Amino acid sequence: MSQYRLEAGIPPVSLADIEAGVNDATAEHTLGDTIQFDLGKMFVYVQVKDAPTTLGSGTGASNGAVMQNKSASNPFIVTCDRSAGLAAGGVTQKAMGVAQGDVTTDYYTWIQVRGFCDYVRTDGTCTAGAAMAIHSVDEEASLRATLEDNFGTSLVDDGSNASTAAFLYCW
């Protein structure tokens, strides 16, 4: 696992590229590589598995999807499909980050894990200042149930928009 910092030189990708959503058919970086920008935003390179059909097209993760661990042996293989995650196998699921664009199943991308994130899919119950957790519906966040599953703080009421801006602290 490599870590890139903006201060250390030119990173392998720009913040604008990451936030536009990377969708690589083959791995361009090592799974688990991280990049942190001066603004406190941190991203990790992952592979997306499974294809929920709840919100997206059924071909992968959609923009703003809450990603969770898929593999017990590699935390950088992630999914937003609640029925295919580790909970199905009796292992606790953890929020690993938020998708920055639409990602095809089995493709590679950067997900945001820390800092201000302007778009997180929600279930319509998050209020400004509320702690967020993985919801039982694919791709969504909801109000947190326990301290252990808290991964971010909603910065605005999501209301009927089913999305919020948030400050993330996934891991």
N, C-alpha and C positions, 0 to 999 in steps of 0.2 A: 504494500500500500504506500503510495506516494502522497505527499501533501505539497501543494503549490500555494504560494502566497504572492499577492500582487506586488508587495514590496521587494520580493526576492528576484524580480525580473519579469519578463513577459510570460504570463500564464499560457497554458496550452489552448485556452479558449477565452473569449471575452465575456463579461457580465451580460452584455446585450445578446450574445449568441446563446448563452445558457437560458436566459429568460425568454428567448424566442422559442425554446424547445428543441432540443437535440433528439434525433431519431435515427440512430446508427444501426444499419443492418449487421455490421461486424464491429467488434469492440475496437474503439480507437484509443482507449486508455485501459488501465488495469482496474478491474472491479475493486471498489473501495477507495480509489484515488479521491482525494478531497481538494477543493480549492476554496480559499477564503479571500474575500475582497475587503478593502479598507472600510467599507460601510458596515461590516459585521456580518454580511451575508456569507453563508457557508453552504457548499454543495458537495454531494458525493456521487460518484459514477456507479451506476447499477445496471442490472439486466431486469427487464420487466417480463413477468410470466403471467399466464392466464388472461382471459378476456371476458370481464363482466359485461353484461348487456343492460344493466340498470340505467346508467346515464349516458355512456358512450355508445359507440357504434358496434360494440362487441368484438372489436379487433385489438384491444389493448387498454391502456389507461388514457383518460382524457385530461385536458388541462385542469389543474387545481385538484386532481384526485389525491386523496390521502393514501400513501403507499405504506404497506406493512411487510414485515419479514415473511418470506415464503419458505426459505430453506433453514433447517436447524443447523446445517453445517456451514452455510455461507450467508451471512446477514445482508450481503449486497445483491442477492437475488430476491426481488420484491414483487408484490402483487397488490392490486386494489380490489381483488375478488375475495370477499369475506368467506365464501364457502370453500375456497381453495387454499386459504392461508394455513398457518400452523395450528390455529385453534381447532381445525378439523382433525388434526392429529393429536390433540390434547396438550399442545404447547402454547404458552401465552404469546399472543400477538402484540407487537410493539409498533408504534408509528415510526417509520424510518425516514419519512420526508414527504414532500408535496411535489407532484409532477409539474413541470414548467411548460408543458405543451402536450399535445396528443402523442402517444407513444405506441407503436405497434407491438403486439405480443412477440416475445423472444428477441426484441431489439434492445439497444443500450441507450442510456440517457443520463443526464445529470438531474438529480432531485434536490430541492432545497431542504436543508436540515436545521438551519439557524438563521435568525435575523428577520427583518420585515419582509413579509410575503403579501403581495397585494391581492391574491386570489386563491382562496381555499374553498372547495365545495363543502357545503354543510347541509344539515337536515332542517334548517329553518328555526332552530331553537337557541342558537348562540347569540349572546348579548355582549355588548361592549364590556370588556374587563373579565369576561368569563373564561375559565380554563376549558380547553377542548380535549377531546379524546376521540379515538376511532369509533365511528357509529356502526350499528349492525347492518346498515345498508352499504353496498359497494361504493367505494370512492369518497364517502362522506365523513365529516367530523360532526360531533355533537357535544353537548355539555359533558364534562368529565364525570365519571361515576366514582373513581377512586384516585388517590394521589399517584398510584403506580402507572396509570395509563395516560396521564396528562402530557401533552406534547406541544402545547402552544396556548396563547391567549388571544381571544378574539378582540379586535380593536374597534369594531363597530357592530351594531345589531344587524344580523343577517336577514331578519324578517322574511318576506316572501321571495327575496332574491336567491335564497339557498346558496349564498356564498358570503364570504367575509374577508376583510384584510386581517392579518394576524401577525403576531410576533412568534416565531417558531423556536423551540428548544427541544428538538427530537431526541438527541443523544449527545 
